[in-house]
């Protein structure tokens, strides 16, 4: 899955918390989120200076990020509720990164068939 395919897939499935997402889909979208937030922050500092644009960008990408995160956890046969680990500083983040770098299950699991790519 390419960068553009990943971004378009995640944004088109922004409210779909079912199914599975591949590692490539998750990490390409994570990169897209970082780039968008960085550019929004730079523009905000240059134009407005009060943190409005980067806050709006983060809010706009929040639901798609949660959806792809849940689908990524489904890909390794974990519940999407494990995303709540992000609320635990440092340790929760490390656990989530560990989960997200795991390889996809090659066969169908309780969340469906493996992603196409």
ROVEXKE-60936 format. One line per field, with one value per atom (N, C-alpha, C): y, z, x. Coordinates in Angstrom, 1 decimal, decimal comma, always signed. Example, Ala and Ser with C-alpha at 12.3 -4.5 7.8 and 13.67 -1.06 7.14 Angstrom:
2
y = c(-5,7|-4,5|-3,3|-2,2|-1,1|+0,0)
z = c(+7,8|+7,8|+7,8|+7,1|+7,1|+7,9)
x = c(+13,2|+12,3|+13,2|+12,8|+13,7|+12,9)
***
This chain:
117
y = c(-1,2|+0,0|+1,2|+2,2|+3,4|+4,4|+5,5|+6,6|+7,2|+7,4|+8,0|+7,0|+5,7|+4,7|+4,6|+4,7|+4,6|+5,8|+7,0|+8,2|+8,2|+7,8|+7,8|+6,7|+5,6|+4,5|+4,9|+5,4|+5,8|+6,9|+7,9|+9,0|+8,6|+7,6|+7,1|+6,2|+5,5|+4,7|+5,4|+6,7|+7,4|+7,1|+6,5|+6,1|+4,6|+3,8|+2,4|+1,8|+1,3|+0,7|-0,8|-1,4|-2,8|-3,2|-4,5|-4,9|-4,8|-4,9|-4,9|-3,9|-3,4|-2,5|-3,0|-3,0|-3,5|-2,5|-3,0|-2,1|-0,9|-1,2|-0,1|+1,0|+0,6|+1,5|+2,4|+1,8|+2,5|+3,4|+3,0|+3,8|+4,9|+4,7|+5,7|+6,8|+6,4|+7,5|+8,2|+7,5|+8,1|+9,2|+8,9|+9,9|+11,0|+10,8|+11,8|+12,8|+12,2|+13,0|+13,9|+13,3|+14,1|+15,3|+15,0|+16,1|+17,1|+16,7|+17,7|+18,6|+18,0|+18,7|+19,7|+19,2|+20,1|+21,3|+21,0|+22,1|+23,1|+22,6|+23,4|+24,3|+23,7|+24,4|+25,6|+25,3|+26,3|+27,4|+27,1|+28,1|+28,9|+28,2|+28,9|+29,9|+29,5|+30,5|+31,7|+31,4|+32,5|+33,4|+32,9|+33,7|+34,1|+33,2|+33,5|+33,7|+32,6|+32,7|+32,3|+31,7|+31,4|+29,9|+29,0|+27,6|+27,1|+27,9|+27,5|+26,5|+26,7|+25,8|+24,4|+24,3|+23,0|+22,3|+23,0|+22,4|+21,8|+22,6|+22,2|+21,0|+21,0|+19,9|+18,6|+18,7|+17,6|+17,0|+17,9|+17,5|+16,8|+17,4|+16,8|+15,4|+15,1|+13,8|+12,8|+13,3|+12,5|+11,2|+11,3|+10,2|+9,2|+9,7|+8,7|+8,0|+8,7|+8,1|+7,0|+7,3|+6,3|+5,1|+5,3|+4,2|+3,3|+3,9|+3,1|+2,4|+3,0|+2,4|+1,2|+1,3|+0,1|-1,0|-0,6|-1,7|-2,3|-1,5|-2,1|-3,1|-2,8|-3,7|-5,0|-4,8|-6,0|-6,9|-6,3|-7,1|-8,0|-7,7|-8,6|-9,3|-9,3|-10,0|-9,5|-8,2|-7,5|-6,6|-6,4|-5,5|-4,0|-3,3|-1,9|-1,1|-1,7|-1,0|-0,9|-1,6|-1,5|-0,1|+0,7|+2,0|+2,9|+2,5|+3,3|+3,3|+2,4|+2,4|+3,7|+4,4|+5,7|+6,7|+6,4|+7,3|+7,1|+6,1|+5,8|+6,3|+7,4|+8,0|+7,0|+7,1|+6,4|+4,9|+4,2|+2,7|+2,3|+3,0|+2,7|+3,0|+4,1|+4,4|+3,3|+2,9|+1,9|+0,6|+0,2|-1,0|-0,9|+0,3|+0,5|+0,5|+1,1|+1,0|-0,4|-1,2|-2,6|-3,4|-3,1|-3,8|-3,4|-2,1|-1,6|-2,1|-2,5|-3,0|-4,5|-5,1|-6,6|-6,9|-8,0|-8,4|-8,8|-8,7|-9,0|-10,5|-10,9|-12,4|-12,8|-13,8|-14,2|-14,8|-15,3|-15,9|-15,1|-15,4|-14,7|-14,9|-13,9|-13,9|-13,5|-13,3|-12,9|-11,6|-10,8|-9,5|-9,5|-10,6|-10,7|-11,2|-11,2|-11,6|-10,6|-11,1|-10,2|-9,1|-7,9|-6,8|-7,3|-6,7|-7,0|-6,8|-5,6|-5,3|-4,9)
z = c(+0,0|+0,0|+0,0|-0,9|-1,0|+0,0|+0,1|+0,9|+0,5|-0,7|-1,2|-1,0|-1,3|-1,1|+0,4|+1,2|+2,7|+3,1|+2,8|+3,2|+2,7|+1,4|+0,8|+1,5|+1,8|+2,4|+3,8|+4,6|+6,0|+6,0|+5,1|+5,2|+4,6|+3,8|+3,3|+4,3|+5,2|+6,2|+7,6|+7,6|+8,8|+10,0|+9,8|+10,9|+11,0|+10,3|+10,3|+11,3|+12,4|+13,4|+13,3|+12,2|+12,0|+11,0|+11,0|+9,9|+10,4|+9,4|+9,7|+8,9|+9,4|+8,6|+8,7|+7,6|+7,5|+8,2|+8,5|+9,0|+8,2|+6,9|+5,9|+6,0|+6,0|+6,0|+7,3|+8,4|+9,7|+9,7|+9,4|+9,5|+8,5|+7,3|+6,3|+6,8|+7,4|+7,9|+9,1|+9,9|+11,0|+10,5|+9,5|+8,9|+8,3|+7,6|+7,1|+8,2|+9,3|+10,5|+11,0|+11,1|+11,6|+10,7|+9,4|+8,4|+8,4|+8,4|+8,5|+9,7|+10,9|+12,1|+12,1|+11,5|+11,5|+10,6|+9,4|+8,5|+9,0|+9,7|+10,3|+11,4|+12,2|+13,2|+12,7|+11,6|+11,0|+10,4|+9,7|+9,2|+10,3|+11,3|+12,4|+13,1|+13,2|+13,8|+12,9|+11,6|+10,6|+10,4|+10,5|+10,2|+11,4|+12,3|+13,4|+14,7|+15,0|+16,2|+17,5|+17,4|+18,7|+18,8|+17,9|+18,0|+17,5|+16,6|+16,1|+15,0|+14,0|+12,8|+13,2|+14,1|+14,4|+15,3|+16,1|+16,9|+16,0|+15,0|+14,1|+13,2|+12,8|+12,1|+12,9|+14,2|+15,0|+15,3|+15,5|+15,6|+14,4|+13,2|+12,0|+11,7|+12,2|+12,0|+13,2|+14,2|+15,4|+15,1|+14,5|+14,3|+13,3|+12,2|+11,3|+12,0|+12,8|+13,5|+14,5|+15,2|+16,1|+15,4|+14,2|+13,5|+12,9|+12,3|+11,8|+12,9|+14,0|+15,2|+15,7|+15,7|+16,1|+15,1|+13,8|+12,8|+12,8|+13,1|+13,2|+14,3|+15,5|+16,6|+16,2|+15,5|+15,0|+14,1|+13,4|+12,5|+13,2|+14,5|+15,3|+16,3|+16,1|+16,9|+18,3|+18,5|+19,7|+19,6|+20,7|+20,7|+20,5|+19,9|+19,7|+21,0|+22,0|+23,3|+23,9|+23,4|+23,8|+23,5|+22,6|+22,3|+23,6|+24,5|+25,8|+26,5|+26,1|+26,7|+26,5|+25,5|+25,2|+26,3|+27,1|+28,3|+29,4|+29,3|+30,3|+29,8|+30,4|+29,9|+29,8|+28,8|+28,5|+28,4|+29,4|+29,4|+28,4|+28,4|+27,5|+26,0|+25,8|+24,5|+24,0|+24,8|+24,4|+24,0|+24,8|+24,5|+23,2|+22,9|+21,7|+20,5|+20,6|+19,5|+19,3|+20,4|+20,2|+19,5|+19,8|+19,2|+17,7|+17,4|+16,0|+15,1|+15,6|+14,7|+14,5|+15,2|+15,0|+13,6|+13,1|+11,7|+11,8|+10,6|+10,5|+10,6|+11,1|+11,1|+9,7|+9,2|+7,8|+7,4|+8,5|+8,2|+8,8|+8,5|+9,1|+10,6|+11,3|+12,7|+13,0|+14,3|+14,7|+14,1|+13,6|+13,0|+11,5|+10,9|+9,4|+8,7|+7,4|+6,6|+6,6|+6,3|+6,3|+5,3|+5,5|+4,5|+3,2|+2,1|+0,8|+0,7|+1,2|+1,1|+2,4)
x = c(+0,8|+0,0|+0,9|+0,6|+1,4|+0,9|+1,6|+1,2|-0,2|-0,4|-1,6|-2,8|-2,6|-3,6|-4,0|-3,0|-3,3|-4,1|-3,7|-4,4|-5,9|-6,0|-7,4|-8,2|-7,7|-8,4|-8,8|-7,9|-8,2|-9,3|-9,1|-10,1|-11,5|-11,5|-12,8|-13,5|-12,7|-13,2|-13,1|-13,2|-13,0|-13,9|-15,0|-15,9|-16,1|-15,3|-15,4|-14,4|-14,9|-14,1|-14,1|-14,6|-14,6|-13,7|-13,3|-12,4|-10,9|-10,0|-8,6|-7,8|-6,7|-5,9|-4,4|-3,8|-2,4|-1,4|-0,2|+0,8|+1,1|+1,2|+1,5|+0,4|-0,8|-1,9|-1,9|-1,6|-1,5|-0,4|+0,8|+2,0|+2,1|+1,6|+1,6|+0,6|-0,5|-1,5|-0,9|-0,1|+0,5|+1,5|+2,3|+3,2|+2,4|+1,3|+0,4|+0,0|-0,4|-0,9|+0,2|+1,4|+2,5|+2,8|+2,8|+3,1|+2,0|+0,7|-0,4|-0,3|-0,1|+0,0|+1,2|+2,4|+3,5|+3,3|+2,8|+2,5|+1,5|+0,4|-0,6|+0,0|+0,9|+1,6|+2,4|+3,2|+4,0|+3,1|+2,1|+1,2|+0,5|+0,1|-0,5|+0,5|+1,7|+2,7|+2,9|+2,9|+3,2|+2,0|+0,8|-0,4|-1,1|-1,5|-2,4|-1,7|-0,9|-0,1|-0,8|-2,0|-2,7|-2,9|-2,4|-2,6|-4,0|-4,6|-5,9|-5,9|-5,0|-4,9|-4,5|-3,4|-3,0|-4,0|-4,7|-5,8|-6,9|-7,3|-8,3|-7,9|-6,6|-6,1|-6,1|-5,6|-5,6|-7,1|-8,0|-9,4|-10,0|-9,6|-10,1|-9,6|-8,4|-7,8|-8,0|-8,6|-8,8|-9,6|-10,8|-11,7|-11,0|-10,5|-9,8|-8,6|-7,9|-6,8|-7,3|-8,3|-8,9|-9,4|-10,0|-10,6|-9,5|-8,4|-7,4|-6,6|-6,5|-5,8|-6,6|-7,9|-8,7|-8,6|-8,7|-8,5|-7,2|-6,1|-4,8|-4,7|-5,3|-5,3|-6,1|-7,2|-7,9|-7,1|-6,1|-5,3|-4,4|-4,0|-3,2|-4,1|-5,4|-6,4|-6,5|-6,4|-6,6|-7,8|-8,5|-9,6|-9,2|-10,1|-9,8|-9,8|-10,4|-10,4|-8,9|-8,0|-6,6|-6,1|-6,8|-6,4|-6,4|-7,2|-7,3|-5,9|-5,0|-3,7|-3,0|-3,4|-2,7|-2,9|-3,9|-4,2|-3,2|-2,4|-1,4|+0,0|+0,5|+1,7|+2,9|+3,7|+4,9|+4,7|+4,3|+4,1|+3,0|+1,9|+0,8|+1,2|+2,0|+2,4|+3,4|+4,3|+5,2|+4,5|+3,5|+2,8|+2,1|+1,4|+0,7|+1,7|+2,8|+3,8|+4,2|+4,5|+4,8|+3,7|+2,4|+1,3|+1,3|+1,5|+1,4|+2,5|+3,6|+4,7|+4,7|+3,7|+3,6|+3,1|+3,6|+3,1|+1,6|+1,0|-0,4|-0,6|-1,7|-2,0|-2,3|-1,7|-1,9|-3,2|-3,9|-5,2|-6,3|-7,5|-8,7|-8,7|-9,2|-9,4|-10,8|-11,1|-12,5|-12,9|-12,0|-12,3|-12,4|-12,2|-12,3|-11,1|-11,2|-10,1|-8,9|-7,7|-6,6|-6,8|-6,2|-6,3|-5,6|-6,1|-5,6|-4,1|-3,6|-2,2|-1,7)
***
